[in-house]
Amino acid sequence: RETPGYIPNPEAKPFSADGTAGGTLWESRTPPNNYCGKAPHLLVRGFPAFKGNCVDRSGGGDQYVGMEYLIRPVRADEWRKAREIRLAALRDPAAPVAFLDTYEAAVARPDAHWRERAAVVAEGSDRAQQFVAEAPDGSWAGTVTVLVERPGGETRFGEAPKVDQTHVVGVYVRPEARGGAVAEGLFRAALEWSWSLVGAPIQRVRLYVHERNGRAEAFYRKAGFVPSGASLPVEGDGSGALELEYEVRRPPVTG
């Protein structure tokens, strides 16, 4: 599962149509003083950049200020920062419908667990990749992880793969960075990395979303994902709720 929860509309451009979504939708909480009213400038390592401004309301009025995020893979030695943003995600009000993990379980895990976890998804790995949106001060505004799934190989969640595919998990954007293009940049990096993998070409990218997580579903649709028709019962839920599988198929070769 591991979906972003009830996130605001991140004004993401659908990758197939290159259109921009409409206005910003906030969660059921007070919007922060600083938020991205338009897409911040995203320097996506190896991918196109995204430009725009952020809004600063701390002075009582809207002031547009420059913002820049670098979308990049994590390094193995950044396990402490990876741990911090994971724990932040699990403390989010939407965590119960967004993640299979819990804060209580995660915070009790030893440092060795986080070191190993970071090494598996670090830059250069061909098994998985964790991308982060890094602000100019070095802080991480958001993250997404992509797992490689091959037929006959390990399946961490969901139906066993019938084709070569990747699986998007662990999506999280901090509240103050929502409403801009951080989620868009993270997903674009995840998709481009998937299509660029060596070996048997990746045929699709999939993810799961709780059926009652409407805003997350809306973002995934804007990002180019569509329902595959597959679903699974929510683990540990006796109400009959479902996890819905969404997918993006590999773009056709043109030219």
C-alpha positions in Angstrom: 0.0 0.0 0.0 2.1 2.9 1.3 0.2 5.7 -0.3 0.5 9.5 0.4 -2.8 9.7 2.3 -5.3 12.6 2.0 -2.8 15.0 0.4 -3.8 18.3 -1.2 -3.8 18.6 -4.9 -0.1 18.9 -5.8 -0.9 20.6 -9.1 0.8 17.8 -10.8 1.1 17.6 -14.6 -0.2 14.3 -16.1 2.8 12.9 -17.8 0.8 11.8 -20.8 -0.9 15.1 -21.4 1.4 17.7 -19.9 -1.6 19.6 -18.5 -1.6 21.4 -15.2 -4.3 20.6 -12.5 -6.5 23.2 -11.0 -6.6 24.9 -7.6 -5.0 23.8 -4.3 -7.0 21.6 -2.0 -6.0 21.5 1.7 -6.3 18.7 4.2 -8.7 19.1 7.1 -6.1 21.3 9.0 -5.1 24.9 8.9 -2.9 25.7 5.9 0.7 26.5 6.9 2.0 30.1 6.5 4.4 28.9 3.9 3.2 26.8 1.0 3.7 26.4 -2.7 0.9 28.1 -4.5 2.6 27.3 -7.8 5.2 24.7 -8.6 8.6 25.4 -6.9 11.7 25.2 -9.0 12.6 21.5 -9.0 16.0 20.4 -10.2 15.3 16.8 -11.0 18.6 15.1 -11.4 18.7 13.7 -14.9 15.2 14.9 -15.7 13.6 18.2 -16.8 13.4 21.0 -14.2 10.2 22.5 -12.9 9.9 26.3 -12.2 7.6 28.5 -10.2 7.3 30.3 -6.9 6.2 29.7 -3.4 3.9 31.9 -1.2 4.9 33.3 2.2 2.0 34.4 4.2 3.9 34.9 7.5 3.8 38.7 7.0 0.1 38.8 6.7 0.0 39.0 2.9 1.0 36.9 0.0 4.7 37.3 -0.9 6.1 35.2 -3.7 9.6 33.9 -2.8 11.9 31.6 -4.8 12.1 28.0 -3.8 14.2 25.2 -5.2 14.2 21.5 -4.6 16.6 18.9 -5.9 14.9 15.5 -6.7 17.6 12.9 -6.2 18.3 9.3 -5.0 19.3 8.9 -1.4 22.8 7.8 -0.4 23.4 4.8 1.9 25.0 7.1 4.5 21.9 9.2 4.8 20.0 6.5 6.8 19.4 9.0 9.7 17.6 11.4 7.5 15.7 8.5 5.9 14.6 7.4 9.3 13.5 10.9 10.3 11.3 11.4 7.3 9.8 7.9 7.6 8.9 8.5 11.2 7.4 11.9 10.2 5.2 10.1 7.6 4.0 7.6 10.1 3.0 10.4 12.5 0.8 12.0 9.8 -3.0 11.9 10.5 -3.5 10.0 7.2 -0.9 7.3 8.1 -3.5 4.6 9.1 -4.8 4.5 5.5 -1.5 5.3 3.8 1.0 2.9 5.3 1.2 -0.7 6.4 3.7 0.2 9.1 3.1 2.1 12.4 5.1 4.8 14.2 5.3 2.7 17.3 6.8 -0.2 15.5 9.2 1.9 13.4 10.6 4.1 16.2 11.6 1.0 18.2 13.7 -0.5 15.4 17.5 -0.4 15.9 19.9 1.7 13.9 21.1 -1.4 12.0 17.6 -1.8 10.5 17.7 1.8 9.1 21.3 1.4 7.8 20.2 -1.8 5.9 17.0 -0.2 4.6 18.9 2.8 3.3 21.6 0.7 1.6 18.9 -1.4 -0.3 17.3 1.7 -1.8 20.4 3.9 -2.2 21.7 5.4 -5.4 23.1 2.8 -7.7 20.9 0.0 -6.6 19.1 -2.0 -9.3 16.6 -3.5 -6.8 15.0 -0.4 -5.5 15.5 3.4 -5.4 14.3 6.0 -2.9 14.0 9.5 -4.2 13.8 12.6 -2.1 13.0 16.3 -2.6 15.9 18.2 -1.0 15.5 21.9 -0.1 18.4 24.4 -0.3 19.0 24.0 3.4 19.5 20.2 3.0 16.2 19.2 4.5 13.9 16.7 2.8 10.5 17.9 1.8 9.2 14.6 0.4 10.1 11.1 -0.6 9.0 8.1 -2.7 10.5 4.6 -3.1 10.3 2.4 -6.1 10.7 -1.4 -5.9 11.7 -3.6 -8.8 9.5 -6.6 -9.3 10.3 -9.4 -11.8 8.3 -12.5 -12.6 9.4 -15.3 -10.3 11.1 -12.9 -7.9 10.2 -11.5 -4.5 6.8 -9.7 -4.1 6.5 -7.5 -1.1 2.9 -6.6 -1.4 0.1 -7.3 -3.9 -0.3 -9.9 -6.6 2.8 -11.6 -7.9 4.1 -9.9 -11.1 3.2 -11.4 -14.4 5.5 -8.9 -16.3 8.6 -6.9 -15.4 7.4 -4.0 -13.3 8.1 -1.5 -10.5 6.0 -0.8 -7.5 5.8 2.7 -5.9 5.6 2.8 -2.1 6.4 5.0 0.8 5.1 8.2 -0.7 5.2 11.2 1.6 5.3 15.0 1.3 5.6 17.2 4.3 2.5 19.5 4.9 4.4 22.7 4.2 5.5 21.4 0.8 2.1 20.2 -0.3 0.1 22.0 -3.0 3.1 22.5 -5.2 5.2 20.3 -7.6 7.2 18.3 -5.1 5.0 15.2 -5.5 5.0 15.7 -9.2 8.8 15.8 -9.3 9.1 12.7 -7.2 6.7 10.7 -9.3 8.4 11.9 -12.5 11.7 10.7 -11.2 10.2 7.4 -10.1 8.7 6.8 -13.6 11.8 7.8 -15.5 14.0 5.6 -13.4 11.7 2.7 -14.0 11.7 3.1 -17.7 15.5 3.5 -17.7 16.4 0.2 -15.9 18.7 -2.1 -17.7 17.7 -5.7 -18.4 14.2 -6.8 -19.4 12.3 -3.5 -20.0 9.9 -2.5 -17.3 6.4 -2.8 -18.7 4.4 -1.0 -16.1 4.6 0.9 -12.8 2.0 0.0 -10.1 0.9 1.2 -6.7 -2.0 0.5 -4.3 -4.3 3.1 -2.7 -7.0 2.6 -0.1 -10.5 2.9 -1.7 -11.5 5.6 0.7 -8.4 7.7 0.0 -10.0 9.9 -2.7 -7.5 12.7 -2.8 -4.6 10.3 -3.3 -6.5 8.6 -6.1 -7.1 12.0 -7.7 -3.4 12.8 -7.6 -2.4 9.4 -9.1 -4.9 9.9 -11.9 -3.3 13.3 -12.6 0.1 11.6 -12.6 -1.1 9.3 -15.4 -2.1 6.2 -13.3 -5.3 4.4 -14.1 -7.1 1.6 -12.2 -5.8 -1.8 -13.4 -9.0 -3.6 -12.1 -7.0 -5.6 -9.5 -7.7 -5.1 -5.7 -6.8 -6.7 -2.4 -8.5 -6.6 1.0 -7.0 -4.1 3.4 -4.7 -6.0 5.8 -6.2 -6.2 9.3 -9.4 -4.5 8.3 -12.6 -6.4 9.0 -14.9 -3.9 7.2 -14.2 -5.3 3.8 -12.3 -2.3 2.6 -10.1 -2.7 -0.5 -6.7 -1.6 -1.7 -7.0 -0.6 -5.4 -4.2 -1.2 -7.8 -3.3 1.7 -10.2 -0.8 1.4 -13.0 1.0 3.3 -15.7 2.0 1.3 -18.8 5.4 1.8 -20.5 5.1 4.6 -23.1 5.3 3.3 -26.7 8.5 4.0 -28.6 8.0 6.8 -31.1 10.1 8.0 -34.0 
